[in-house]
Amino acid sequence: MAVEQSRRDFLGMAFGGVAAVGGILSLGAMKKTWDPLPSVQVLGSLLLTYHL
């Protein structure tokens, strides 16, 4: 019975760890899509200096 419980605990921790790593990686990928493209940043800085 104790072996079953420790095995269940290990599987729970392993799946939890994989889910945590997957969540962090997916959030990092989503954050990367929120960053503007370098061409857009350059265009924005050119328009800003032109109007000032």
PDB file of N, CA, C and O in Angstrom, chain B, residues numbered from 101:
ATOM      1  N   MET B 101       0.817  -1.193   0.000  1.00  0.00           N
ATOM      2  CA  MET B 101       0.000   0.000   0.000  1.00  0.00           C
ATOM      3  C   MET B 101       0.863   1.261   0.000  1.00  0.00           C
ATOM      4  O   MET B 101       0.531   2.239  -0.670  1.00  0.00           O
ATOM      5  N   ALA B 102       1.974   1.244   0.751  1.00  0.00           N
ATOM      6  CA  ALA B 102       2.845   2.417   0.819  1.00  0.00           C
ATOM      7  C   ALA B 102       3.533   2.658  -0.521  1.00  0.00           C
ATOM      8  O   ALA B 102       3.783   3.801  -0.903  1.00  0.00           O
ATOM      9  N   VAL B 103       3.838   1.574  -1.229  1.00  0.00           N
ATOM     10  CA  VAL B 103       4.474   1.713  -2.531  1.00  0.00           C
ATOM     11  C   VAL B 103       3.516   2.383  -3.512  1.00  0.00           C
ATOM     12  O   VAL B 103       3.935   3.224  -4.306  1.00  0.00           O
ATOM     13  N   GLU B 104       2.240   2.021  -3.465  1.00  0.00           N
ATOM     14  CA  GLU B 104       1.236   2.632  -4.337  1.00  0.00           C
ATOM     15  C   GLU B 104       1.138   4.130  -4.066  1.00  0.00           C
ATOM     16  O   GLU B 104       1.057   4.930  -4.999  1.00  0.00           O
ATOM     17  N   GLN B 105       1.145   4.508  -2.793  1.00  0.00           N
ATOM     18  CA  GLN B 105       1.008   5.914  -2.425  1.00  0.00           C
ATOM     19  C   GLN B 105       2.231   6.709  -2.878  1.00  0.00           C
ATOM     20  O   GLN B 105       2.082   7.811  -3.407  1.00  0.00           O
ATOM     21  N   SER B 106       3.425   6.177  -2.683  1.00  0.00           N
ATOM     22  CA  SER B 106       4.625   6.911  -3.085  1.00  0.00           C
ATOM     23  C   SER B 106       4.701   7.011  -4.605  1.00  0.00           C
ATOM     24  O   SER B 106       5.171   8.015  -5.141  1.00  0.00           O
ATOM     25  N   ARG B 107       4.242   5.978  -5.295  1.00  0.00           N
ATOM     26  CA  ARG B 107       4.227   6.025  -6.752  1.00  0.00           C
ATOM     27  C   ARG B 107       3.242   7.085  -7.241  1.00  0.00           C
ATOM     28  O   ARG B 107       3.533   7.825  -8.180  1.00  0.00           O
ATOM     29  N   ARG B 108       2.083   7.153  -6.604  1.00  0.00           N
ATOM     30  CA  ARG B 108       1.076   8.154  -6.954  1.00  0.00           C
ATOM     31  C   ARG B 108       1.601   9.562  -6.670  1.00  0.00           C
ATOM     32  O   ARG B 108       1.373  10.481  -7.455  1.00  0.00           O
ATOM     33  N   ASP B 109       2.300   9.728  -5.553  1.00  0.00           N
ATOM     34  CA  ASP B 109       2.892  11.026  -5.223  1.00  0.00           C
ATOM     35  C   ASP B 109       3.928  11.427  -6.268  1.00  0.00           C
ATOM     36  O   ASP B 109       3.972  12.580  -6.698  1.00  0.00           O
ATOM     37  N   PHE B 110       4.759  10.473  -6.673  1.00  0.00           N
ATOM     38  CA  PHE B 110       5.782  10.768  -7.675  1.00  0.00           C
ATOM     39  C   PHE B 110       5.143  11.180  -8.998  1.00  0.00           C
ATOM     40  O   PHE B 110       5.571  12.153  -9.620  1.00  0.00           O
ATOM     41  N   LEU B 111       4.119  10.441  -9.430  1.00  0.00           N
ATOM     42  CA  LEU B 111       3.461  10.789 -10.690  1.00  0.00           C
ATOM     43  C   LEU B 111       2.795  12.151 -10.611  1.00  0.00           C
ATOM     44  O   LEU B 111       2.828  12.913 -11.577  1.00  0.00           O
ATOM     45  N   GLY B 112       2.195  12.464  -9.481  1.00  0.00           N
ATOM     46  CA  GLY B 112       1.581  13.785  -9.304  1.00  0.00           C
ATOM     47  C   GLY B 112       2.608  14.903  -9.374  1.00  0.00           C
ATOM     48  O   GLY B 112       2.373  15.928 -10.015  1.00  0.00           O
ATOM     49  N   MET B 113       3.744  14.710  -8.718  1.00  0.00           N
ATOM     50  CA  MET B 113       4.792  15.733  -8.750  1.00  0.00           C
ATOM     51  C   MET B 113       5.415  15.846 -10.138  1.00  0.00           C
ATOM     52  O   MET B 113       5.736  16.947 -10.584  1.00  0.00           O
ATOM     53  N   ALA B 114       5.587  14.720 -10.821  1.00  0.00           N
ATOM     54  CA  ALA B 114       6.166  14.749 -12.168  1.00  0.00           C
ATOM     55  C   ALA B 114       5.239  15.468 -13.140  1.00  0.00           C
ATOM     56  O   ALA B 114       5.685  16.313 -13.916  1.00  0.00           O
ATOM     57  N   PHE B 115       3.948  15.136 -13.099  1.00  0.00           N
ATOM     58  CA  PHE B 115       2.996  15.810 -13.989  1.00  0.00           C
ATOM     59  C   PHE B 115       2.867  17.285 -13.635  1.00  0.00           C
ATOM     60  O   PHE B 115       2.731  18.127 -14.523  1.00  0.00           O
ATOM     61  N   GLY B 116       2.908  17.602 -12.351  1.00  0.00           N
ATOM     62  CA  GLY B 116       2.856  19.001 -11.927  1.00  0.00           C
ATOM     63  C   GLY B 116       4.067  19.779 -12.413  1.00  0.00           C
ATOM     64  O   GLY B 116       3.938  20.927 -12.837  1.00  0.00           O
ATOM     65  N   GLY B 117       5.238  19.166 -12.355  1.00  0.00           N
ATOM     66  CA  GLY B 117       6.453  19.829 -12.842  1.00  0.00           C
ATOM     67  C   GLY B 117       6.419  20.056 -14.332  1.00  0.00           C
ATOM     68  O   GLY B 117       6.812  21.119 -14.812  1.00  0.00           O
ATOM     69  N   VAL B 118       5.952  19.065 -15.071  1.00  0.00           N
ATOM     70  CA  VAL B 118       5.847  19.225 -16.531  1.00  0.00           C
ATOM     71  C   VAL B 118       4.841  20.316 -16.872  1.00  0.00           C
ATOM     72  O   VAL B 118       5.073  21.118 -17.777  1.00  0.00           O
ATOM     73  N   ALA B 119       3.723  20.349 -16.149  1.00  0.00           N
ATOM     74  CA  ALA B 119       2.713  21.383 -16.397  1.00  0.00           C
ATOM     75  C   ALA B 119       3.259  22.771 -16.069  1.00  0.00           C
ATOM     76  O   ALA B 119       2.975  23.729 -16.787  1.00  0.00           O
ATOM     77  N   ALA B 120       4.034  22.890 -14.998  1.00  0.00           N
ATOM     78  CA  ALA B 120       4.604  24.186 -14.630  1.00  0.00           C
ATOM     79  C   ALA B 120       5.595  24.671 -15.685  1.00  0.00           C
ATOM     80  O   ALA B 120       5.565  25.839 -16.072  1.00  0.00           O
ATOM     81  N   VAL B 121       6.460  23.793 -16.146  1.00  0.00           N
ATOM     82  CA  VAL B 121       7.436  24.168 -17.180  1.00  0.00           C
ATOM     83  C   VAL B 121       6.720  24.530 -18.474  1.00  0.00           C
ATOM     84  O   VAL B 121       7.085  25.503 -19.133  1.00  0.00           O
ATOM     85  N   GLY B 122       5.703  23.753 -18.843  1.00  0.00           N
ATOM     86  CA  GLY B 122       4.938  24.066 -20.047  1.00  0.00           C
ATOM     87  C   GLY B 122       4.218  25.397 -19.939  1.00  0.00           C
ATOM     88  O   GLY B 122       4.143  26.145 -20.914  1.00  0.00           O
ATOM     89  N   GLY B 123       3.690  25.695 -18.769  1.00  0.00           N
ATOM     90  CA  GLY B 123       3.021  26.982 -18.565  1.00  0.00           C
ATOM     91  C   GLY B 123       3.984  28.150 -18.670  1.00  0.00           C
ATOM     92  O   GLY B 123       3.658  29.174 -19.269  1.00  0.00           O
ATOM     93  N   ILE B 124       5.159  28.003 -18.094  1.00  0.00           N
ATOM     94  CA  ILE B 124       6.161  29.082 -18.164  1.00  0.00           C
ATOM     95  C   ILE B 124       6.622  29.293 -19.601  1.00  0.00           C
ATOM     96  O   ILE B 124       6.763  30.432 -20.045  1.00  0.00           O
ATOM     97  N   LEU B 125       6.856  28.208 -20.329  1.00  0.00           N
ATOM     98  CA  LEU B 125       7.299  28.341 -21.720  1.00  0.00           C
ATOM     99  C   LEU B 125       6.212  28.956 -22.594  1.00  0.00           C
ATOM    100  O   LEU B 125       6.514  29.757 -23.478  1.00  0.00           O
ATOM    101  N   SER B 126       4.960  28.597 -22.362  1.00  0.00           N
ATOM    102  CA  SER B 126       3.890  29.177 -23.171  1.00  0.00           C
ATOM    103  C   SER B 126       3.693  30.654 -22.844  1.00  0.00           C
ATOM    104  O   SER B 126       3.404  31.448 -23.739  1.00  0.00           O
ATOM    105  N   LEU B 127       3.844  31.033 -21.584  1.00  0.00           N
ATOM    106  CA  LEU B 127       3.753  32.455 -21.241  1.00  0.00           C
ATOM    107  C   LEU B 127       4.910  33.242 -21.858  1.00  0.00           C
ATOM    108  O   LEU B 127       4.724  34.378 -22.295  1.00  0.00           O
ATOM    109  N   GLY B 128       6.093  32.649 -21.896  1.00  0.00           N
ATOM    110  CA  GLY B 128       7.233  33.312 -22.539  1.00  0.00           C
ATOM    111  C   GLY B 128       7.007  33.502 -24.025  1.00  0.00           C
ATOM    112  O   GLY B 128       7.382  34.532 -24.585  1.00  0.00           O
ATOM    113  N   ALA B 129       6.395  32.514 -24.671  1.00  0.00           N
ATOM    114  CA  ALA B 129       6.101  32.642 -26.099  1.00  0.00           C
ATOM    115  C   ALA B 129       5.041  33.708 -26.345  1.00  0.00           C
ATOM    116  O   ALA B 129       5.141  34.471 -27.306  1.00  0.00           O
ATOM    117  N   MET B 130       4.029  33.767 -25.485  1.00  0.00           N
ATOM    118  CA  MET B 130       2.997  34.803 -25.649  1.00  0.00           C
ATOM    119  C   MET B 130       3.576  36.192 -25.430  1.00  0.00           C
ATOM    120  O   MET B 130       3.214  37.130 -26.141  1.00  0.00           O
ATOM    121  N   LYS B 131       4.477  36.339 -24.453  1.00  0.00           N
ATOM    122  CA  LYS B 131       5.101  37.641 -24.196  1.00  0.00           C
ATOM    123  C   LYS B 131       5.924  38.090 -25.393  1.00  0.00           C
ATOM    124  O   LYS B 131       5.971  39.277 -25.716  1.00  0.00           O
ATOM    125  N   LYS B 132       6.568  37.138 -26.043  1.00  0.00           N
ATOM    126  CA  LYS B 132       7.386  37.470 -27.206  1.00  0.00           C
ATOM    127  C   LYS B 132       6.530  38.024 -28.346  1.00  0.00           C
ATOM    128  O   LYS B 132       6.993  38.880 -29.100  1.00  0.00           O
ATOM    129  N   THR B 133       5.297  37.554 -28.482  1.00  0.00           N
ATOM    130  CA  THR B 133       4.422  38.068 -29.532  1.00  0.00           C
ATOM    131  C   THR B 133       3.906  39.464 -29.211  1.00  0.00           C
ATOM    132  O   THR B 133       3.480  40.182 -30.116  1.00  0.00           O
ATOM    133  N   TRP B 134       3.933  39.866 -27.941  1.00  0.00           N
ATOM    134  CA  TRP B 134       3.470  41.198 -27.576  1.00  0.00           C
ATOM    135  C   TRP B 134       4.506  42.268 -27.901  1.00  0.00           C
ATOM    136  O   TRP B 134       4.154  43.440 -28.030  1.00  0.00           O
ATOM    137  N   ASP B 135       5.768  41.891 -28.034  1.00  0.00           N
ATOM    138  CA  ASP B 135       6.815  42.864 -28.336  1.00  0.00           C
ATOM    139  C   ASP B 135       6.662  43.345 -29.779  1.00  0.00           C
ATOM    140  O   ASP B 135       6.440  42.538 -30.682  1.00  0.00           O
ATOM    141  N   PRO B 136       6.779  44.653 -29.999  1.00  0.00           N
ATOM    142  CA  PRO B 136       6.673  45.134 -31.379  1.00  0.00           C
ATOM    143  C   PRO B 136       7.880  44.715 -32.216  1.00  0.00           C
ATOM    144  O   PRO B 136       8.975  44.507 -31.693  1.00  0.00           O
ATOM    145  N   LEU B 137       7.661  44.598 -33.508  1.00  0.00           N
ATOM    146  CA  LEU B 137       8.744  44.244 -34.413  1.00  0.00           C
ATOM    147  C   LEU B 137       9.777  45.374 -34.448  1.00  0.00           C
ATOM    148  O   LEU B 137       9.426  46.535 -34.234  1.00  0.00           O
ATOM    149  N   PRO B 138      11.035  45.049 -34.712  1.00  0.00           N
ATOM    150  CA  PRO B 138      12.062  46.097 -34.780  1.00  0.00           C
ATOM    151  C   PRO B 138      11.749  47.143 -35.851  1.00  0.00           C
ATOM    152  O   PRO B 138      12.045  48.322 -35.657  1.00  0.00           O
ATOM    153  N   SER B 139      11.158  46.736 -36.975  1.00  0.00           N
ATOM    154  CA  SER B 139      10.828  47.708 -38.022  1.00  0.00           C
ATOM    155  C   SER B 139       9.775  48.693 -37.540  1.00  0.00           C
ATOM    156  O   SER B 139       9.813  49.867 -37.909  1.00  0.00           O
ATOM    157  N   VAL B 140       8.848  48.240 -36.732  1.00  0.00           N
ATOM    158  CA  VAL B 140       7.816  49.127 -36.194  1.00  0.00           C
ATOM    159  C   VAL B 140       8.431  50.081 -35.182  1.00  0.00           C
ATOM    160  O   VAL B 140       8.055  51.252 -35.134  1.00  0.00           O
ATOM    161  N   GLN B 141       9.364  49.605 -34.379  1.00  0.00           N
ATOM    162  CA  GLN B 141      10.029  50.482 -33.412  1.00  0.00           C
ATOM    163  C   GLN B 141      10.817  51.577 -34.122  1.00  0.00           C
ATOM    164  O   GLN B 141      10.791  52.732 -33.697  1.00  0.00           O
ATOM    165  N   VAL B 142      11.512  51.228 -35.195  1.00  0.00           N
ATOM    166  CA  VAL B 142      12.288  52.223 -35.938  1.00  0.00           C
ATOM    167  C   VAL B 142      11.357  53.247 -36.563  1.00  0.00           C
ATOM    168  O   VAL B 142      11.632  54.445 -36.511  1.00  0.00           O
ATOM    169  N   LEU B 143      10.274  52.797 -37.147  1.00  0.00           N
ATOM    170  CA  LEU B 143       9.323  53.707 -37.760  1.00  0.00           C
ATOM    171  C   LEU B 143       8.729  54.644 -36.723  1.00  0.00           C
ATOM    172  O   LEU B 143       8.557  55.834 -36.988  1.00  0.00           O
ATOM    173  N   GLY B 144       8.418  54.125 -35.555  1.00  0.00           N
ATOM    174  CA  GLY B 144       7.885  54.967 -34.487  1.00  0.00           C
ATOM    175  C   GLY B 144       8.889  56.003 -34.027  1.00  0.00           C
ATOM    176  O   GLY B 144       8.510  57.144 -33.765  1.00  0.00           O
ATOM    177  N   SER B 145      10.158  55.643 -33.921  1.00  0.00           N
ATOM    178  CA  SER B 145      11.158  56.617 -33.492  1.00  0.00           C
ATOM    179  C   SER B 145      11.405  57.650 -34.574  1.00  0.00           C
ATOM    180  O   SER B 145      11.683  58.806 -34.255  1.00  0.00           O
ATOM    181  N   LEU B 146      11.311  57.271 -35.867  1.00  0.00           N
ATOM    182  CA  LEU B 146      11.471  58.246 -36.935  1.00  0.00           C
ATOM    183  C   LEU B 146      10.325  59.241 -36.954  1.00  0.00           C
ATOM    184  O   LEU B 146      10.545  60.437 -37.143  1.00  0.00           O
ATOM    185  N   LEU B 147       9.113  58.761 -36.763  1.00  0.00           N
ATOM    186  CA  LEU B 147       7.969  59.676 -36.720  1.00  0.00           C
ATOM    187  C   LEU B 147       8.028  60.584 -35.514  1.00  0.00           C
ATOM    188  O   LEU B 147       7.640  61.750 -35.597  1.00  0.00           O
ATOM    189  N   LEU B 148       8.501  60.076 -34.403  1.00  0.00           N
ATOM    190  CA  LEU B 148       8.608  60.875 -33.194  1.00  0.00           C
ATOM    191  C   LEU B 148       9.636  61.980 -33.370  1.00  0.00           C
ATOM    192  O   LEU B 148       9.368  63.116 -32.981  1.00  0.00           O
ATOM    193  N   THR B 149      10.791  61.699 -33.934  1.00  0.00           N
ATOM    194  CA  THR B 149      11.817  62.719 -34.129  1.00  0.00           C
ATOM    195  C   THR B 149      11.402  63.700 -35.225  1.00  0.00           C
ATOM    196  O   THR B 149      11.795  64.866 -35.186  1.00  0.00           O
ATOM    197  N   TYR B 150      10.622  63.250 -36.192  1.00  0.00           N
ATOM    198  CA  TYR B 150      10.172  64.133 -37.265  1.00  0.00           C
ATOM    199  C   TYR B 150       9.195  65.179 -36.750  1.00  0.00           C
ATOM    200  O   TYR B 150       9.252  66.340 -37.155  1.00  0.00           O
ATOM    201  N   HIS B 151       8.291  64.766 -35.850  1.00  0.00           N
ATOM    202  CA  HIS B 151       7.287  65.680 -35.332  1.00  0.00           C
ATOM    203  C   HIS B 151       7.847  66.592 -34.247  1.00  0.00           C
ATOM    204  O   HIS B 151       7.275  67.651 -33.987  1.00  0.00           O
ATOM    205  N   LEU B 152       8.925  66.217 -33.620  1.00  0.00           N
ATOM    206  CA  LEU B 152       9.510  67.063 -32.572  1.00  0.00           C
ATOM    207  C   LEU B 152      10.453  68.011 -33.230  1.00  0.00           C
ATOM    208  O   LEU B 152      11.075  68.832 -32.555  1.00  0.00           O
TER     209      LEU B 152
END
